[in-house]
C-alpha cells in the first residue's frame, strides 16, 4: 500500500473538514471538551465496573489484589499514549477500525473493527445487567419477577434481563434522537458519577475498620502459589480500564477534535484510574468483614448496604445506578460509530442502510439500532447457565484487548519501517502542533505491545477457576478461545458478504 500523509494543516475554510480523508461531514459536530472527556470516562465507568467485579478480584487475590490496579493502569496508559497520537492525526469515527486500517491495510483493519464491535456489544450488555445488582437493593419494587434478587438465581437472572432490556431500549432511543441529547445525558451522568464516587469514598473513610496495611494481606493463598491467583484477580482492573478510546470514536462530532480528543482520552483514563483506585482502597478499609465471604460474593454493594442504611444508602446506590445507565449509553454510542464507519466504507452487508445519517438528527440511527438489538440478543444468554454469561463477560474484555493489540502492533510495524507519518509535523485546528510522543514513540509502542500481549494471554488462558468453576464442561473452560474463534469465523462470512456485493458510501484515504 502506498503511504500518504494527511495534510499538515487543516483546510482554511473549515478547521474540522473531513475531506482530506475522503469523507463528507454527516454527523453533527456539537461536542465540546467535557463531552469528549465524558464519553471516555462513562465507558470506563468506575462505579459500574468496580461494583460488578471488585468481589471477583478479592475472591482470588484477597486485599492485595488492589496492586493489580496500578499495574493495569500503567499498561493501559502506554496503549492510550499510542492512541492519542493517532487521534490527533486521524480524527475520524470508528477509531480502532480507521486507525488500524491506516496503519496496515483494509482487511486487517476490518477485523480489528469487527472484533471491537462484538466486544463493545457484550460490554454494553454486561453493563446493563449490573442494574440487577443495585436497583432491587434500593426498592423491592424493582424486583418485578420473583422474589430472589440474586443474579445467580432463576428469578434474579430473568429480572436482570427485564431491567437491562429496558435500559438498552432507552439508550437506543437517546442515540437515535441525536448527539446533543446523548451528550447532555452523558454529561449529567458523568458529573453525578464523579460526585457520587467522591462522596462514597469520603463516607467510607469515615467508617474505616482497619489500616492501610491490609493491602499486604494475600487472603487465602492456594497451594499453587499467589502469582496465579493475582493474575486472576487482575481481571477486575483489566475490565474497568477499557473504553477510553471512545473520545476518539466521537471525533467527527467533536469541535477541534485533533486538539481535544487526544487530551480527553488520556484524562478519562487517568481520572478513572485514580478514582477507582481510591474507591477500592476505601472499600477495603471500611468493609465490616473481609473474612466472612460476603465481600467476595456480594462485592461493594455489601459494604454500602451494611454501613449506610435508610436514605443515605439508597442515594449512594442510586448514584451507582446512574453510572450504569450512562455507561450503557456510552458503550452503545461508541459501538454505533464503529459500525457506521465500517458501513460508510462499504465494508458491511447492508452498508448503505447502516451508514445512513438523517440530516435532522445527525446520528447513525440504523447503526445504533443494530447495536441495541445485538445487545438484547446477548441478554438471552442470561437465561442459560449463569457461568455462560459470566464467561461471556470475561471474554468481551479479551476481545477488546485483542483489538487494541492489533492496532498497537500495526503501529509498531510502521515505526520500524520508518513511516514518516508518526513523525510528521501535523498541526491541530488552532495551528498548534498535535500530540506526539516524539523520540519516546518507539519505546512506548514496544512496551504497549508487550503489555497487550501479556494481558491477552492472561485473559484468554483457559483457567477452570475463571471459566468453569463448577467443573465438568471442557468447552466452558476454553470459552474465551472458542468464542474468539467463533467471532473471527462470523467475521470472515460478513467480510466475504460485504466484498461480494460492495456498497461503498465513501472511499477512505489510507496511509500505512
N, C-alpha and C positions, 0 to 999 in steps of 0.2 A: 504494500500500500504506500502511496506517495504521501509523505508528511507535509501538511500545510499548516502554517501558523495562523492563529487568529489575528485580526488587525491589532496593532499595538496601541491604537487609540480608539475609543468609541466614536461612532459616527457623530458628526457635528449637529445633525438635525434632531437626533433623538438618542440620548445617552444610553438608553436601555434597549436599543434596537437589536432584534434577533436576526436581522437579515444577513449578517456576516456568517451565521451558522446555517443558513438555508431555510429559516422558518419565518412565518408571519406572527405578529403578536395577536393571539386569540384570547388567552387568559387575561383577566383584568388585573392590572398592576396596581394594587391598592395597599399592600402590606408595608408597614414600617419596620424599624429595627426591633421593637419589642415583640411585635407579632412574629417576626422571623425567629427570635430567641424562643418565644413561647412554643413554636412548632417543634423545635428540637427538645425542649425541656419537657413538654407534655407527653411526647412519645416515650421518653425515658421514664417519666412519672415515678418519682421516688416513692411516694406514698403507696401507689398501686402495687408496684413490684416488691417493695420491702414487705408489705403486709401479706403478699402472696407467698413469698419464698424465703423469708428470714427463718422460718421454722425448719425448712428443709436444710439450709446451711448449718443451723445449730445442731440438728439431729445427727449430722455426720461429724462436724468438727468441734462441737462444743463451743464455749465462748470464744476460743481462739480462732474460730472461723472468720472473725472480723478482719484478720490480717490479709485475707484474700481480697478485701475491698481496695486498699491502696495499690496492690499489685495489679489488679484488673484495671483500675483507673489509670495507672501509668501506661499500661499496654494500649488501652483504648485511646489515650492522648496521642500516642505515636501514630495510630491509624488516623485520628482526627486531623492531625497536622498535615498528613499527606492529602487528605480530602480537602482541607482548606485551600491548598494550592490549586486544586482542580476546580473548586467552587469559584475561585477568583478568575480563572481562565475560561471556564465553560458554565456560565450562569444559566443553566437550562433545566427544565423539568425532566424528571426521570434520571436523577443524578447518577446512581450507580450504573444504570444501563448506558447513559450517554458518555460518562467518563471512561468506562471500561471499553466501549466501542472506539473511542478516540485514542485510547492507549494501546489498542490491539487491533481488532477487526470486528466487523458487524456480527459475525456468528458467535464469537467468544463473548462479545458484549451482550448479545441477545440472551444467552444462557445465564449470565450474571444477573440480568434484569429479571428473567423468569424465576430464578431461584429466590431472588429478593421478594418478588410479588407473593410467592407461596409462603415464604417466611412471614411477611407482613400480614397476610390474611389470617394465619394461625395466631400470630401475636395479638391481632385485633380480637379474635375470639377469646383467647386466654385472658385478655384484659377485661372484656365484658363479663366473663364468668365470675370475676372477682367480686362482683356486686353481691353474690350469694354469701360471701364471707363476711360482709359488712351489714347490709340492709336488714336482714332478719334480727340482728342484734340491736338495731335501732328501734324497730317496731315489729311486733309479731305479725302484723297485717301484711308485711312483705313476703311472708311465707304462705303463698297462695295455695300451693299444692302440698298436701300432707302436713305433718306437724314436726318433722325432724329436719332442722336446717343444715345438718352436717352434709357437706357436699359429697361425701363418700356414700351417703345413704341413697336409696332409690328416690324418695321424695325430694331430698336435697338436690340431687342431680337434675331431676325434672324441673324443679323450681328455678334452678340456676339457668336452665335453658330458657325459661319464660322471661326472667329478668334480663338476661343477656340479649335475647331476641328483640325485646322491646327497645333496649338501648341501641342496638345496631340499626334498627329501623329509624330511630330518632336521628342518629348521626348521619345516616344516608340522606334523610330529608334536609338536614342542615347543609350538607355538602352540595346537594342539588340546588338549593336556593341561591347560594353564592358565596364567594370567598370573604366578602365583608362580614356576613353573619357568622361564618365559621371563625373568623379572626376575633370578633367581639366575644363569642362564647369561649373561645380558647384563651383569650387574654384574661377574661374574668376568672376562668377556671384555674389558670396557672397562678394568678395572683392569690386566689383562695388556697391553692395547694402550698405555695411558698409560705404564706402567713400561717396556714394550718400546721405545716411541718415545724415551723419555728415555735409555735405555741405548744405543740405536743412535746418537743424537745425540752422547752422551758419547764413545763409542768412535770415531766418525768424526772428532771434533775432536782426538783424539789421533793421527790419521793424516793430517793436512792436507798437501796438496801445493802449495797456492797461497794467496795472501792474499785479503782481502775485496774488493780492487779488481776481482776477477773479475766482480762484479755489473755492471760498466760495459762488459763485453765484449758486443758486439752479435752475435757469431758471424758467419756468412756472410750479409751483407745482400744481398738480391736487388736487381735493377735498379729495381724498383718502389718501393724505399724500405723503411724499417724499420717504419713505422706499421702497415701492413697485416700484416706478419709478427708484430708484437706483439699485434695483435688476435686472430690465430690462436693465438698462444701463451697467451692468456688463457683458452682452453678448459680448461686444467688447473685453474686456480683456480676457474673457474665450476662445474666438475664436482664439485670437492671440497666446496665450501661450500653445499650444499643439504641439506635434510632436518632442519634444526634445529627445524622446526615439529612434529617427532614428539613432543616433550614435550606439545604441545597435543593431539595425536591421542589420547594416553593420559589425558586429563584425567578421564574418568569412572572411571578405575582408580587415580587418584592422590589421596591424602589431602591435604586443604587445597589443592585444585587452583587456586583463584583466587590464592592467595599463591605456591604453588610453581611452577606451570607457566611464568609469565612470566619468573621469575628463572632457572630451569634452561634455558629456551630461549636466553636471552642468554648464559649461562655456557657452554653447549655450543658455541655459535658462536665465542665469544672464545677458549675453550680450544683448540678445533680450529684456529682461525686462527693463534694464536701458536705452537702446537706444530708445525703444518705448515710455517709459515714458517721456523722454526728447523731443521727437518729438511731442507728444500730447501737452505738455506744450507750446512748441514754436508755434504750430498751434493756440492754444487758445490766446496767446499773440499777434499774428500777424494778425489774421483774420480781414479783413476790417470791418466786422459787425458780431455780434453774435445774432442779434435780427431780421434780415430780412428774416430768414428761409433758407438761402442758405447753411449755414454750415450743417444744419440738412439734407437737401435734396441732396446736391452735395458732401458733405464731404471735405476732404483736397484738392481735385483737384480744388475746387472753390478758395481756398486760394492761391494756387500756380499760377493758371491762372490769378487771379486778381492782384497779386503783381509782377509777373515776366512775362512779355510779350516777344515776339520775341524768339531769340535763347536761352536765359537763361531758360525761362520757358519750352521750348521744350526739352532741355537737361535734366532738372530735371525730367520731365515726362518720358523721355526715360529710366532714371535710375530706375524709378518705374516699367516700362515695363520689364526691365531686371530682376528685383527682382521677378516679376510674373512668368517669364519663368523658372527661376531656382527653384522657389517654386514648380511649377508643376512637374518639373523633380524630385525633391527630394521626393515629396509625392508618385509619381509613383514608384520610386526605393524602397522606404520603403514598399509599398504595395506588390510589386512583390516578395520581400524577404520573407514576411509573407506567401504569398500563396505558394511559393516554399517550405518553411519549413514545412508547413502542408502537402503538397503533398508528400514530401520526407518521411514522416511518414506513408504514405498510408491513410491519413485522408481526402482525397478529391476525388470526381469522376475524372476519367482521371488522376490519380495520377502520373503514370509513365511519361506521356506527360508533365504535369505541372512541374514535378521535373527534367526534362531533362536539363542538362547543357553541351553544346558543349565545348569540351576542347579548341577549338580555341578562344572562346570568354570568357569563364569562367563566364557567366551570365545566369540566368534562362530565356531564350528567350520566351518560351511559357507562363510562368507566367507573364512576363512583358507585353506581347501582350494581355493576358486576362484582366489585369487591365486596359490597354488602351482602349480596346473595351468596358469594363464596364463603363468607364468614358464617352465615346462617347454616350453610351446608355442613361446615366443620362442626357446628354445635351438635349435630346429630350423634357424633361420637360420644357425647356425654351420656347417651342412653345405654351405651355398652359398658364393658368393664371399666371401672374407674381408672385402672392402670393405663388403659389405652389413651385416655385424654391426657393424663399426666405425661405419658411418653411423648405425645404429640407436642405438648407444651415445651418439653425439654428439647425435642428435635427442632422446633422452629428457631431456637437460639442457634443451633448448629448451622441451619440453613443461612441465617443472616451472617454468621461468621464466615461461612464459605463464600458468600457473595463479596464480603469485604476483602477476603484473602485473594479472590480472583482479581479484584481491582488493584490492590497494593502490589501483587506480583506483576501484573501487566505494566504498572507504573515503574517498577524496579527494572524491568527489561528495557524500557525506554530510556531510563537513566544510563544503564550500562551501555546502551547503543549510542549514547551521546546525542539523543534527540534534543535539539535546541529549544523545543517548546517550553520545557520546565525552567529553562534559564533565561527565557526571553524577557525583555523589559516591557511588561504589559501594564497599562495604567487603568485605573478604575473610572467610574463615572464623573469623578471630580478632577481627573487629570493626575492623580497621585499614583505612585507605584502600588500594585496589588500585593497581597500577601505572598511571600515567597520564603522558603527555607534556606535559600542560598546554598552555601557550601555544606550546610548541615543536611541537605536533601538526601544524599546517598546514605549516610549512616542511619538517619531516622527511618528511611524507607526500608533498609535492610532489617532493622530492629522490628519494624511493624510487620514485615512478612514472617519473621521468625516467631514473633509473639502470636500472630494469627494462626500459623500452622500448629503451634503447640496447643493453643486453646481449642482449635477444631478437633485435634486428636483427642484431647481431654473430654470434650463434649460428646463426641460420637463413639467413644470407646464403649464396647458392649458390656457394661457392668451389670451384673444381676441386681445389685443393690439399688441401682437407679431405675433400670428399665423393666426388671422382672423381680421385684422384691418378694413376691409370694412363690416364685419358682414354678417350674413345670411347663413353661412356654418359651421355647428357644427363639421363636420369631419375635416375641416381645423383647427379649434381651438384645436382639440385633435390630430393634425397631428403627433407631436413628439411621443406620446404614441402609436398611431396606427402604425406608421412606424417602431418603435422599436419592437412591437409585430409581425409585418409582417416580419422583419428581422430575428427574432427568429424562426418564423414558417418556412421560407425558409431554415434556418439553420438546423432545425430538419430533413427536407427532404434530404438535402445534406448529413448530418451526417448518416442518415439511408442508403442512397445510397452508401456511401463510406464504411460502415461497412458490407453491404450486399455482396459486392464483393471487399474485401480489396485488394489493390495492394501495399503492403509495400515495400518501397525502402530502408528504414533503420529503425531499431528499437531503439528508444532512451533509454538511461539510465536515469531513473527517480529518483527523490528524493523528498520526501514530505510525 
